Every structure is written in structure tokens, then in C-alpha cells.
């Protein structure tokens, strides 16, 4: 249970950090928000939770293919 709380706090902290940076600098906030933060955090959490490499690889693979159609947005 404690691990889950830490996981939520770290993830929420990243969101707060991005929003605070965006208040101070539009460019920096936009740059940080445009980075694939959710994907990187997901891959980190999967690794920390000792998921098999195939699961982590599949997640990265499908994320790549699902990002392509959304790029024009």
C-alpha cells in the first residue's frame, strides 16, 4: 500500500512541476508538457514492478504506433 502511495505522489508531482513551470515560462512549460512524460513514467513503473521485458517492450511498441495517428492533433 505504501508503494502505491509513493507511486501516486511521484506521478502527481511531475504534473504539478509541469504546471508550475508553465506559469513561469510558456515556452518551457510547453516543451516539458510535449515530452512523453506519461510514457516514460509508465515504463519506469513497469520496470520497478519487475514486469517482464516483453511486456515493457510491447507497451513501448504499441505506444509508438498509437502516437503516430495523433501527431496531426
N, C-alpha and C positions, 0 to 999 in steps of 0.2 A: 504494500500500500504506500509506503514511504517513497519507493521508487517512482510510482505513478505521480505522486505529488511533485517530486523533483522534475519529472518529465514535463508536466504541465507548466510549472514555473519557468523553466528554461525556454520552452516554446513561447509562452506568453511574453517573456522578457524580450525576445527577439522582435516580436510585433510592437511592443512599446518602444523599443530602441528605434525602430524604423519610423514610427510616427513622431517621436521626439526629434529625430534628425530632419524629418520633412518640415517640421515647424521652423527650424533654423535655416535650412537651405533647401529650396525647391529642387535644385539640381542633384544634390547629394541624396535627398530623400527619394527622388525618382530613380536614381541609379541603384540604391540599395534595394528598393522595392522591386525593381526589374530583375534582380538576381533571382535565381531559382532557390530561394531560401527554404521553401516548403519541401522541395525535393531533397535538398541536402540534409535538412533535419530528419526527414523520413529515412533516408539511407543511414544516417548516423544512428537513429533509434533502432532500426532493424539490426545493425551491426552490434550495438550494445546488448540487445536482447538475444544475441547469438543465433540469429536466424541463418539458415543455410545460404551459402554463397549463391546458389541457383535462384533462391527467392529474391535476394538483393539484386542480382543481375537482371532477373525478369522485370522487377519493378523499374529499374533504370531504363531497360529496353522499351517497355510499354509507355513510360513517361515521355521518352523521346518521340515515339510515334504519335502520341496524343497531343503533344505540343505543336507539331507541325501544322495541323489544321487550324489551330487557334492563333497562329502568328499574325494573320491579317487583322485580327481584332485589336 
